Amino acid sequence: MIKVKQKVSGTFRSDDGADAFCRIRGYISTVRKHSRNVIDAIQSAFKGTPFIPLGSHLMTMPE
């Protein structure tokens, strides 16, 4: 996706802009993978309660 953005606009204006783009796209991708509503997740993030999925390292394995 970053290459598509680069091709459309020509380039990112700064490394910070490219970093922000990647972070936002990564968050949206994660939200989608967990079958959550993207708009609701973004609104929650702006309210200070972002969607944070449980990582596999936090889940316990059945014995």
Secondary structure, DSSP 8 states (H G I E B T S, - for coil): -HHHHHHHHSS-S-HHHHHHHHHHHHHHHHHHHTT--HHHHHHHHHHT-------TTTS----
